């Protein structure tokens, strides 16, 4: 048995909340014959970001006791948008 050479390529299509990833493998033998396999992955980002810190609660204060504005950070499960 003789092994054929296999090459791989990945292409992204689209952007934003929904996009596709195409993975393409091509096998070629010594005679130049080829066969191709393509995998399509559809990505849907339908989960919003999440705040990391505890969120500030609503409060009632006098005008000289207004709390300092806290710095909030958030993470997201998808970062390709």
QUIBELNOR-V861059 format. One record per residue. N is the residue number from 1. RES is the residue in one letter. PHI is phi as a letter, one per 30 degrees, with the letter a starting at -180 (999 if undefined). NEAR is the number of other ideal C-beta (glycine too) atoms within 10 Angstrom. D_LAST is the distance of its C-alpha to the last C-alpha in Angstrom with 2 decimals. Layout:
N&RES&PHI&NEAR&D_LAST + N&RES&PHI&NEAR&D_LAST
This chain:
1&X&999&2&45.03 + 2&X&c&5&43.02 + 3&X&d&7&39.29 + 4&X&c&13&37.06 + 5&X&d&10&34.38 + 6&X&c&11&30.83 + 7&X&c&11&27.81 + 8&X&b&8&24.14 + 9&X&b&10&21.07 + 10&X&b&10&17.39 + 11&X&b&10&15.23 + 12&X&c&12&11.61 + 13&X&b&9&11.58 + 14&X&j&12&9.29 + 15&X&a&9&5.72 + 16&X&i&8&4.49 + 17&X&d&11&6.57 + 18&X&b&12&8.54 + 19&X&a&17&8.89 + 20&X&b&12&11.90 + 21&X&c&15&13.21 + 22&X&c&13&16.76 + 23&X&c&13&19.21 + 24&X&b&14&22.45 + 25&X&c&13&25.73 + 26&X&b&15&28.77 + 27&X&c&14&32.25 + 28&X&b&14&35.02 + 29&X&c&12&38.68 + 30&X&d&8&41.34 + 31&X&c&7&42.42 + 32&X&i&6&39.06 + 33&X&d&9&38.34 + 34&X&b&12&34.69 + 35&X&b&11&32.79 + 36&X&b&10&29.04 + 37&X&b&10&26.89 + 38&X&b&11&23.35 + 39&X&c&10&21.09 + 40&X&c&10&18.25 + 41&X&c&11&15.63 + 42&X&c&9&13.78 + 43&X&c&14&10.80 + 44&X&b&9&10.50 + 45&X&c&15&8.68 + 46&X&c&8&11.69 + 47&X&c&9&12.46 + 48&X&d&8&12.14 + 49&X&d&11&12.40 + 50&X&b&9&15.98 + 51&X&d&10&18.34 + 52&X&d&9&20.14 + 53&X&d&10&23.42 + 54&X&d&8&25.98 + 55&X&d&7&25.37 + 56&X&d&11&28.24 + 57&X&d&6&30.71 + 58&X&d&4&32.38 + 59&X&b&8&35.67 + 60&X&c&5&38.71 + 61&X&b&8&40.19 + 62&X&d&6&42.69 + 63&X&d&5&41.65 + 64&X&c&5&42.47 + 65&X&b&8&40.37 + 66&X&d&9&36.83 + 67&X&d&9&34.48 + 68&X&d&6&32.33 + 69&X&d&7&28.66 + 70&X&d&9&26.90 + 71&X&c&6&23.77 + 72&X&c&11&21.09 + 73&X&b&8&18.10 + 74&X&b&10&15.48 + 75&X&b&9&13.51 + 76&X&b&11&10.66 + 77&X&d&10&10.99 + 78&X&b&13&7.47 + 79&X&b&7&5.81 + 80&X&c&11&3.80 + 81&X&d&11&0.00
